[in-house]
Amino acid sequence: MRAHPAGPLHGNISQPTAAGAPPTDLGALDGQVWPRSAQRVDGELVLGGRPVTELAREHGTPLFVLDEGDFRGRAADFATAFDGADVHYASKAFLCGQVARWIADDGLHLDACSGNELSLALATGFPPERIALHGNNKSLVELQLAVDAGIGHIVVDSFDEIDRLVPLAAARVTAGGSPVPVLIRATVGIEAHTHEFIATAHEDQKFGFSLATGDALTAAVRVIREPALHLAGLHSHIGSQIFDTAGFEAAAHRVVGLLGQIHQATGELLGELNLGGGFGIAYLAEDDPVSPEDVAAKLRSVVAAECAALGLPVPRLAVEPGRAIAGPGTVTLYEIGTIKPVRLGAGGAPGAPLVRNYVSVDGGMSDNIRTALYDASYTCVLANRSSDAPPALCRVVGKHCESGDVLVRDLWLPSDVQPGDLLAVAATGAYCWSMASNYNYLLKPPVVAVRDGVATELVRRQTLSDVFALDAVLADVPPPAPAPSQPAPAPKLGVPA
């Protein structure tokens, strides 16, 4: 990673390059990056039929604004493309009660990665037979919850987990229940072209059973020989934010090969093949994600060909889109506070000063850690109005006490942006709220769904009382009332000569 806790100079890391040439229209909304309902009306950003200034006034900032039509439309796109297969929504991307109900109502399956995600889904009435439980370190409590609920699959990840699961499954069978259906997660050795921290199928990592060492076959044989377990099929996942189908095709080739090995060793024909998720989305205009239709066509083709070559019946396919459903349809709204022009030295024409404007907003790494964690890239626009002012080189930063608290590293904004303006950061629906924290005791923002001009709160804003309630000393102490804010003078942005 190019980030360093003491700053780039201390890590002998060169400063990143500037944002390139300014775009012709600083307020343009690229259709691949922004929600499907996004438009400008009289210069103002409108999402789901609601102007962002109204949303900010009613719900405050920072604010996650989720375009319901976009979210459910992308879920439907996957369901249509994979007709006859199972589409599991990877709920770690973003999960709340209403999202679980949308996914249930729209006929998709759901992946949970912890007992608490599973508990949330069950609490909403989500059909347990359409839930799969993931995780590299499932506890006895989590496994017991999954067994008792009768969920569709437990994705087995280690020999230790098999040891923990067998007695729980045996108790269910003894009580008259059916064997517990499981999938074996196979690590197929495919290195996805992505950041190393989110590439999950190479050998040296915590997930799954290795194909290369034979552990995947050994695990499958062991599960088949356990009468209280039912080996329903295999699972594979090669990474995240992937823009082509080559990795998925290679993984499918190897996992179908494992199906053949299992059949040869045991005579069992497994009926399900889950090829995971990781489908990328467009965070920037130059990103080019693959469509659900293309992924479905390629996967069906390669699985059918590999099965024919081995004389195997084609198993039922499953995929796990999360980011590809939740990511593009949500925008985070922030209010600008401090603007600080910083002279960088010579740049552009010989001898001309280059200035980067640090535009500080009222959120930051507590609601979007991905830029600091993964070196992720985002884009944003001035949202509450249009502007004909010349472009200024800007870095959008949060208010946390960290130099790495950056939301958008380098971009061009109108040079007349000022405190009180709204910025909208695109494509924040996946992992931003899910990974949110209370760092520096900032509060987690609310999530509001918009559709046809109606805004509905899905997750309320966290309050200081919520946080104090967890503190043994402060649980009964009311937080102090905030003082009224005073308007700030308009800043003067530096514009490169």
C-alpha positions, 0 to 999 in steps of 0.5 A: 500500500502506498499509505504510511501512518506517518505520511508519504514522506516518512514511507519514502513514497512519492506524492501521487500524481495530480488529477489530470486535465480538468473535465469540461463539465465539473458537475457531470454525472457519469451514468456508470458511476452515479445511481440510475435516478441521479440527475441535475435539476436547476443545477442541484443533484436530485436522487430518487426524485428528491433534491439533496438539499432537502435530504440534508436539511431533513436528515443532516449530514453525513448522510447515505442516500440509497436509490431503492430503484437502483438497488432492486433493479441491479438485484433483478438484473442478476436474477434475470441473467442467472435465471435457473441459478441461485443469486445470493446477495452478499450481505456484508456489502450492506445489510439492514432490516429493510434490505433483507426484506427487499432481497427476500421479496425479490426472490434472492438468497442471502449470504451471512458472514457472522452469527449476527448477520444471520440473526438480523436476517432471521429477525426480518423473517428471511426464509432460512432455507435461502441463507448461507453462512460463511466465515473462517472462524465460526463459533459453536454459538454461530454454528448452533444458530445455523443448525437450529434455524435450518439454513440452506447451507453452511459453507465449511471453511476448515477441518476444525469447523467440521469437528465443531459442526458434526456433534451439532448436526448429529444432535439434530439428526438424533432429534429427528431432523435432516442432515445439515447441508454444507458446501466445501469452500475450495481455495483454487489458487487464482490470483484476482487482478485486484488489491492484495488485501481483497484477493482471496483465492491464492494459497497463502490466506485464511479462507478455504481448503486448498486444491493444490495440497489436496485438502479440499478433496480430503475435506469433501470425502470426510463430509461425505462419510459423516452421516449427519452432514450432507455435502450439497456442493462446492464453493469458490471465491477469487476476490473482489472488484474484478472487471473481467471474467477470465478469473471466474472461468479459470476458477470454474475449470478448477472447481469442476475438476474437483467435482470430478475428483470427488466423483471418482473417489466416492461415487458422489455427484454433487448438485451445486456449484457456487462460484462466489462474487467479486464483480466490480463496479465503476467508481470512476468514469474510466472503470469498465465493469462486466455486465451480469449477462456477460458473467452469466453467459461465460460461467454457464459456458465454461461449466457446461464444457468442463462437465461434458469433458468429465462426463458429469451432469451440470450442477446448479450454479450460484453466485454472490454479488454484493458490491455489484448490487449495493455499491452504485446506488448509494451516494454519501452527502457531506457538508463542506467545513474548512477549505485550506489551500496548500502550495505544492511548489512549481507545477504546470507552466515553468515557475507557475505555482501549483496549489492543492485545496484541502476541502474538509467535510463533516465525515471521513474515515469513520464512514468510509475507511476504504480509501485509507484501507485499500487505496480505493478511488472515489469521485464526487461533485458539488451537489447543491448547485451548479457553478461556472467557476474555473476548476481548482485542484482539490483533495477531499478529506475528513475531520479525523485526527489522521493525515490518511483521512482522505475520501477523494485523493485528487480531483477538480472542483469549482473554485468557488466551493465554500463552507456550507456547500454539499459534496456528494461522493458516488458509489458508497453503497458497499462496505462504507456503512458496514465498516463504519466506526466511532473513531474520534467519537464521530457518530455513524450516519443514517441511511435514507432510501429514496424512490419516486420522490419519497425518502424513507429512513432505513437506519437512523443516525447514531446519537451520542446517547447511544455511544454513552450507553455502552460506557460503564461510567457515562451510561446514565450521563446525558451528553451536553447540548451543542452550542449554536453554530456561527456562519463561517466566512467564504474561503479563497481557493487557490487555483493553479496558474 
